[in-house]
Amino acid sequence: MSCAPARKPPYLLMPHAYVCARDDYVVLMDTELGKYLAIDGRQSRYLGELIEGWPTNSEARSELQGPATTPPSSSADRIVRQLLHRKLLTEDPSIGKKAAPTTAHLSLQTFPIFTLDRSLRHHLRYLPNFIRACLRANRLYTNICLARVVEHIQSRRRRWGALAPDAQKLERLVRAHHHLRPLIYTWQNRCLYDSIVLLEFLALYRIDATWVFGVHTWPWIPHCWVRSGTHLLNDYPGNIGSHSILAEF
């Protein structure tokens, strides 16, 4: 007996799933498992009929204008069945959401901190709290799934309400993070941990910031960084500009 899902659109994304169209793929991020799933655009081109808000990349759009070579029900139902099995889709509108990509703000500015000056003297007063932030990040990074870390950050934001950061204070703290982190850890290829450290460090001074997740294909590079408004806090604009945004928290 076939276990294909009943074709009664629309299905919805689960709250812990995020999606974007990138090159010839549609990419999903699962924050419960901390994993990514890439679906070939040609295979997923009919999912818009079954999943509300499903993004369509440029290749799929061009193919849809021509004759279909694969039966829509066969390809779409198979993918929907897999997404249901992975708990990335739901039929329940009380918990589901549209599969609409995040409308993100690309940070175009940085504070002038990425220099050859490695003097620590002006930043050592922040070292105790920086160590506290690293200890917090260690607990979050090693013992809690990504979805729980996101909830931790969002819960703190709800408690604080809307806070407008002092620009000069923010710059001092970002400078301190940049100069102190080589004393504690190596941040290359550790964007997730480094971003959690920065978020927790800023939180010790009641400064909220936004955690951004992006993805690059060809080659496959998932990435994350921290921004405040239009300021990028722990990366270079040239490094993130080639990524498509999956989610902001």
For each residue, the residues with C-beta under 8 A, 3 or more apart:
1:
2:
3: 81
4: 73 77 78 81
5: 11 77 80 81 84
6:
7: 50 73 77
8: 91
9: 49 50 51 52
10: 50 51 52
11: 5 50 51 52 80 83 84 89 90 91 96
12: 51 52 89 90 91 92 93 96 97 98 99
13: 17 18 19 51 53 88 89 90 96 97 98 99
14: 17 87 88 89 90 95 96 97
15: 95 96 97
16: 30 31 32 147
17: 13 14 28 29 30 31 88 89
18: 13 28 29 31 102 213 246 247
19: 13 26 27 28 29 54 55 99 100 101 246
20: 26 27 55 101 102 215 244 245 246
21: 25 26 27 41 55 56 57 101 244
22: 25 26 27 57 215 216 217 244
23: 57 59 217 218
24: 40 41 42 57 59 60
25: 21 22 38 39 40 41 57 217
26: 19 20 21 22 38 39 41 44 47 54 55 57
27: 19 20 21 22 36 37 38 39 215 217 244 246
28: 17 18 19 36 37 38 39 83 88
29: 17 18 19 35 36 213 215 222 246 247
30: 16 17 33 34 35 36 37 86 88
31: 16 17 18 34 145 146 147 150 247
32: 16 87 145 146 147
33: 30 145
34: 30 31 145 146
35: 29 30
36: 27 28 29 30 215 222
37: 27 28 30 86 88
38: 25 26 27 28 217 220
39: 25 26 27 28 43 44 79
40: 24 25 43 44
41: 21 24 25 26 44 45 56 57 59 60
42: 24 45 59 60 63 70
43: 39 40 75 79
44: 26 39 40 41 47 54 60 75 76 79
45: 41 42 48 56 60 63 64 75
46: 49 50 72 75 76
47: 26 44 50 51 54 76 79 80
48: 45 51 54 56
49: 9 46 72 76
50: 7 9 10 11 46 47 54 76 77 80
51: 9 10 11 12 13 47 48 54 80 89 99
52: 9 10 11 12 98 99
53: 13 98 99 100
54: 19 26 44 47 48 50 51 99
55: 19 20 21 26 99 100 101
56: 21 41 45 48 60 61 64
57: 21 22 23 24 25 26 41 60 61
58: 61 62
59: 23 24 41 42 62 63
60: 24 41 42 44 45 56 57 63 64
61: 56 57 58 64 65
62: 58 59 65 66
63: 42 45 59 60 66
64: 45 56 60 61
65: 61 62
66: 62 63
67:
68: 71 72
69:
70: 42 74 75
71: 68 74 75
72: 46 49 68 75 76
73: 4 7 76 77
74: 70 71 77 78
75: 43 44 45 46 70 71 72 78 79
76: 44 46 47 49 50 72 73 79 80
77: 4 5 7 50 73 74 80 81
78: 4 74 75 81 82
79: 39 43 44 47 75 76 82 83
80: 5 11 47 50 51 76 77 83 84 89
81: 3 4 5 77 78 84 85
82: 78 79 85 86
83: 11 28 79 80 86 88 89
84: 5 11 80 81 87 88 89
85: 81 82
86: 30 37 82 83
87: 14 32 84
88: 13 14 17 28 30 37 83 84
89: 11 12 13 14 17 51 80 83 84 96
90: 11 12 13 14 95 96
91: 8 11 12 96
92: 12 95 96
93: 12 96
94:
95: 14 15 90 92
96: 11 12 13 14 15 89 90 91 92 93
97: 12 13 14 15
98: 12 13 52 53
99: 12 13 19 51 52 53 54 55
100: 19 53 55
101: 19 20 21 55 245 246
102: 18 20 245 246 247 248
103:
104: 212 245 248
105: 227 229 230 248
106: 240 241 245
107: 110 212 225 227 229 230 231 232 237 240
108: 230 232 237
109: 230 231 232 237
110: 107 113 114 231 232 233 236 237
111: 171 174 175 231 233
112: 115
113: 110 171 174 175 178 179
114: 110 178 236
115: 112
116:
117:
118: 179 182
119: 122 179
120: 123 124 179 180 183
121: 124
122: 119 125
123: 120 126 127 175 176 179 180
124: 120 121 127
125: 122
126: 123 129 130 173 176 180
127: 123 124 130 131 180 183
128: 131 132
129: 126 132 133 201 204 205
130: 126 127 133 134 176 177 180 181 184 197 201
131: 127 128 134 135 184
132: 128 129 135 136 200 204
133: 129 130 136 137 197 198 200 201 203 204
134: 130 131 137 138 184 185 197
135: 131 132 138 139
136: 132 133 139 140 196 200
137: 133 134 140 141 193 196 197 200
138: 134 135 141 142
139: 135 136 142 143 144
140: 136 137 143 144 148 149 152 196 200
141: 137 138 144 149 192 193 196
142: 138 139
143: 139 140
144: 139 140 141 148 149 152
145: 31 32 33 34 148 149
146: 31 32 34 149 150
147: 16 31 32 150 151
148: 140 144 145 151 152
149: 140 141 144 145 146 152 153 196
150: 31 146 147 153 154 211 249
151: 147 148 154 155
152: 140 144 148 149 155 156
153: 149 150 156 157 199 211 249
154: 150 151 157 158 249
155: 151 152 158 159
156: 152 153 159 160 203 208
157: 153 154 160 208
158: 154 155 161
159: 155 156
160: 156 157 163 206 208
161: 158
162:
163: 160 206 207 208
164:
165: 169 170 207 208 209 228
166: 169 170 207
167: 170 171
168: 171 172
169: 165 166 172 173 205 207
170: 165 166 167 173 174 202 207 228 231
171: 111 113 167 168 174 175
172: 168 169 175 176
173: 126 169 170 176 177 201 202 205 207
174: 111 113 170 171 177 178 198 233 234
175: 111 113 123 171 172 178 179
176: 123 126 130 172 173 179 180 201
177: 130 173 174 180 181 197 198 201 233 234
178: 113 114 174 175 181 234
179: 113 118 119 120 123 175 176 182
180: 120 123 126 127 130 176 177 183 184
181: 130 177 178 184 185 187 194 197
182: 118 179 186 187
183: 120 127 180
184: 130 131 134 180 181
185: 134 181 190 193 194 197
186: 182 190
187: 181 182 190 191 193 194 234
188:
189:
190: 185 186 187 193 194
191: 187 194 195 223 224 225 235
192: 141 195 196 224
193: 137 141 185 187 190 196 197
194: 181 185 187 190 191 197 198 234
195: 191 192 198 199 211 224 225 226 234
196: 136 137 140 141 149 192 193 199 200
197: 130 133 134 137 177 181 185 193 194 200 201
198: 133 174 177 194 195 201 202 209 226 233 234
199: 153 195 196 202 203 209 211 226
200: 132 133 136 137 140 196 197 203 204
201: 129 130 133 173 176 177 197 198 204 205
202: 170 173 198 199 205 207 208 209
203: 133 156 199 200 206 207 208
204: 129 132 133 200 201
205: 129 169 173 201 202
206: 160 163 203
207: 163 165 166 169 170 173 202 203 228
208: 156 157 160 163 165 202 203 228
209: 165 198 199 202 226 227 228 233
210: 226 227 228 248 249
211: 150 153 195 199 224 226 248 249
212: 104 107 224 225 226 227 240 245 247 248
213: 18 29 222 223 224 245 246 247 248 249
214: 222 223 224 225 240 243 244 245 246
215: 20 22 27 29 36 220 221 222 223 243 244 246
216: 22 219 220 221 222 223 242 243 244
217: 22 23 25 27 38 220 221
218: 23
219: 216
220: 38 215 216 217
221: 215 216 217 243
222: 29 36 213 214 215 216
223: 191 213 214 215 216 239 240 243
224: 191 192 195 211 212 213 214
225: 107 191 195 212 214 232 233 234 235 240
226: 195 198 199 209 210 211 212 232 233 234
227: 105 107 209 210 212 230 231 232 233
228: 165 170 207 208 209 210 231 233
229: 105 107
230: 105 107 108 109 227
231: 107 109 110 111 170 227 228
232: 107 108 109 110 225 226 227 235 236 237 240
233: 110 111 174 177 198 209 225 226 227 228
234: 174 177 178 187 194 195 198 225 226
235: 191 225 232 239 240
236: 110 114 232 239 240
237: 107 108 109 110 232 240 241
238: 241
239: 223 235 236 242
240: 106 107 212 214 223 225 232 235 236 237 243
241: 106 237 238
242: 216 239
243: 214 215 216 221 223 240
244: 20 21 22 27 214 215 216
245: 20 101 102 104 106 212 213 214 248
246: 18 19 20 27 29 101 102 213 214 215
247: 18 29 31 102 212 213
248: 102 104 105 210 211 212 213 245
249: 150 153 154 210 211 213
